[in-house]
Amino acid sequence: MREADETIRQRLANALRERAATPSELATHLDVTPHAVVSHVEHVARSLEDTDEQLLVAPPTCRDCGFDGFDEPANLPSRCPECKSESIEEPTFTIE
């Protein structure tokens, strides 16, 4: 299937099968917003439920205090709940 014929979610899943990536990296590759990527990732994860593949998420991490216990690991938090820093490293997604 040519890339032009694939949906954004198919292209996203194929990209995540190749290597781990952040929402910003995927957004640039797919020409969508990082928030749209997070939404699509949630759907891709559901589509993998009855397969031998799974979506893995490295959660966002505060660059200042190291906090990584965010309620939703597949999210783009604006600040750290512990130290209130806005220096948050994005989550990383991959499919294995």
Stockholm file with secondary structure:
# STOCKHOLM 1.0

chainA/1-96         MREADETIRQRLANALRERAATPSELATHLDVTPHAVVSHVEHVARSLEDTDEQLLVAPPTCRDCGFDGFDEPANLPSRCPECKSESIEEPTFTIE
#=GR chainA/1-96 SS CCGGGSCHHHHHHHHHHHCCBCHHHHHHHHTSCHHHHHHHHHHHHHHTTTSSCCEEEECCEETTTCCCCCSCSSSCCSSCTTTCCSCEECCEEEEC
#=GC SS_cons        CCGGGSCHHHHHHHHHHHCCBCHHHHHHHHTSCHHHHHHHHHHHHHHTTTSSCCEEEECCEETTTCCCCCSCSSSCCSSCTTTCCSCEECCEEEEC
//
